Amino acid sequence: MTSIKDIAKIAGVSISTVSYALNGSNKVTEETRQRIKKIADDLKYVPNMAARTLKRQRTNIIGVYVTDYRGSFYGELLDGIKRGLGYYDYDMIVCSGSRSHLFIPEKMIDGAIILDSTFSTEEITQFADEDYNLVVLDRELDYSSVPQVLLDNKGGATLAINQLVELGSQKVFLITGPNGSYDNRQRLEASVKELERFNMSYDVINGNFTEASGHQAAEFIFSKSPQVPVDIFAFNDEMAIGIYRYLKDKPYVIGRDVRIVGFDNIEIGEFLEPKLTTISYSKHRWGIIAAEKMIRLVSNEQAEDELIYTSLVERE
């Protein structure tokens, strides 16, 4: 592998001169800079990022931590984060798994945006105590140095339940996400509170935010031959799609015999037949705001908490 020392030997200059040239310093002439860059290109020189990071104490890379990559939820959110960081000349890497947590203390990244239930709150607060830059999207913390950009899950769940109440529902099936999910807990808490306010019957069926778990939940519900109309609040659209798939060859008509409300407003919901009523919010804006909070932290500025509001998209 080519080193700065190799370039310096061929160019007949010092190692420091090569370093100045490759890093855009005005301590060398433009003629020297271009000559050294050509030699570096000819030798296919790749900068040693670890060494540069130690010298500059900054990588200009932010880690975005997610629990997994399944489903269509993450694309728009990650694009928002990428665009928000790119405006300030920062890149991002998307991380999943406990080993990647080491990127933070090893300073391979300048900060972490966390939407990852595998991080314990204790781990996050420990990193915060050690002055690492963190923004969380998946939990509430009583920690002023860790800004939270949270989704208004309770408001969205309340809108979903109220929609079913207005349709004259007698009983609601709640299909939940994984137990460790902050979003799931918030949606469940708000749904139960609203249903009990109206003295409505409900059943809770455990899912995990996947289409397959929605299909399994539907199989369980309709194996009991429930009284129609059957009203379902699926805590995300992926599970709602699983319900649609289950009912495709069944004698139930969605919209008449089965009324479904989802959450997340993923693009495919608009192309289902009938179109899926769902809870919407801007995932792109969520990502951009998270990126802006991170840039404030790496610039040693104060970053406040922020809430991403939801709305009901009533379709068929």
SULGIDA-V489218 format. One record per backbone hydrogen bond with DSSP energy under -0.5 kcal/mol. CO is the residue of the C=O (numbers start at 1). NH is the residue of the N-H. If there is no record, write none. Layout:
co=CO nh=NH
co=CO nh=NH
This chain:
co=3 nh=7
co=4 nh=8
co=5 nh=9
co=6 nh=10
co=7 nh=11
co=8 nh=12
co=8 nh=13
co=14 nh=18
co=15 nh=19
co=16 nh=20
co=17 nh=21
co=18 nh=22
co=19 nh=23
co=20 nh=25
co=21 nh=24
co=25 nh=28
co=29 nh=33
co=30 nh=34
co=31 nh=35
co=32 nh=36
co=33 nh=37
co=34 nh=38
co=35 nh=39
co=36 nh=40
co=37 nh=41
co=38 nh=42
co=39 nh=43
co=40 nh=45
co=41 nh=44
co=47 nh=49
co=48 nh=52
co=49 nh=53
co=50 nh=54
co=51 nh=55
co=52 nh=56
co=53 nh=57
co=60 nh=91
co=61 nh=110
co=61 nh=111
co=62 nh=93
co=63 nh=65
co=63 nh=113
co=64 nh=66
co=64 nh=95
co=65 nh=115
co=73 nh=77
co=74 nh=78
co=75 nh=79
co=76 nh=80
co=77 nh=81
co=78 nh=82
co=79 nh=83
co=80 nh=84
co=81 nh=85
co=82 nh=86
co=83 nh=87
co=85 nh=88
co=85 nh=90
co=86 nh=89
co=91 nh=62
co=93 nh=64
co=93 nh=95
co=95 nh=66
co=97 nh=100
co=98 nh=101
co=99 nh=102
co=100 nh=103
co=101 nh=104
co=101 nh=105
co=102 nh=106
co=103 nh=108
co=103 nh=109
co=104 nh=107
co=111 nh=63
co=112 nh=114
co=112 nh=135
co=113 nh=65
co=113 nh=115
co=114 nh=137
co=114 nh=138
co=115 nh=67
co=116 nh=119
co=118 nh=120
co=120 nh=124
co=121 nh=125
co=122 nh=126
co=123 nh=127
co=124 nh=128
co=125 nh=129
co=126 nh=130
co=127 nh=132
co=128 nh=131
co=132 nh=134
co=133 nh=112
co=134 nh=147
co=135 nh=114
co=136 nh=149
co=141 nh=143
co=143 nh=146
co=145 nh=147
co=147 nh=136
co=148 nh=150
co=148 nh=306
co=150 nh=308
co=151 nh=153
co=152 nh=156
co=153 nh=157
co=154 nh=158
co=155 nh=159
co=156 nh=160
co=157 nh=161
co=158 nh=162
co=159 nh=163
co=160 nh=164
co=161 nh=165
co=162 nh=166
co=163 nh=167
co=164 nh=169
co=165 nh=168
co=170 nh=201
co=171 nh=231
co=172 nh=174
co=172 nh=203
co=173 nh=175
co=173 nh=233
co=174 nh=176
co=174 nh=205
co=175 nh=235
co=176 nh=207
co=176 nh=209
co=178 nh=181
co=181 nh=185
co=182 nh=186
co=183 nh=187
co=184 nh=188
co=185 nh=189
co=186 nh=190
co=187 nh=191
co=188 nh=192
co=189 nh=193
co=190 nh=194
co=191 nh=195
co=192 nh=196
co=193 nh=197
co=194 nh=198
co=195 nh=200
co=196 nh=199
co=201 nh=172
co=203 nh=174
co=203 nh=205
co=205 nh=176
co=210 nh=214
co=211 nh=215
co=212 nh=216
co=213 nh=217
co=214 nh=218
co=215 nh=219
co=216 nh=220
co=217 nh=221
co=218 nh=222
co=219 nh=223
co=221 nh=224
co=222 nh=225
co=229 nh=231
co=230 nh=232
co=230 nh=259
co=231 nh=173
co=232 nh=234
co=232 nh=261
co=233 nh=175
co=236 nh=240
co=237 nh=241
co=238 nh=242
co=239 nh=243
co=240 nh=244
co=241 nh=245
co=242 nh=246
co=243 nh=247
co=244 nh=248
co=245 nh=248
co=246 nh=249
co=247 nh=250
co=252 nh=254
co=253 nh=256
co=253 nh=257
co=253 nh=258
co=257 nh=229
co=257 nh=230
co=258 nh=255
co=258 nh=260
co=259 nh=232
co=260 nh=277
co=261 nh=234
co=262 nh=279
co=263 nh=237
co=266 nh=269
co=267 nh=270
co=268 nh=271
co=269 nh=272
co=269 nh=276
co=275 nh=316
co=277 nh=262
co=278 nh=280
co=278 nh=313
co=279 nh=264
co=280 nh=311
co=281 nh=283
co=282 nh=286
co=283 nh=287
co=284 nh=288
co=285 nh=289
co=286 nh=290
co=287 nh=291
co=288 nh=292
co=289 nh=293
co=290 nh=294
co=291 nh=295
co=292 nh=296
co=293 nh=297
co=294 nh=298
co=295 nh=299
co=296 nh=301
co=297 nh=300
co=306 nh=150
co=307 nh=309
co=308 nh=152
co=311 nh=280
co=312 nh=314
co=313 nh=278
co=313 nh=315
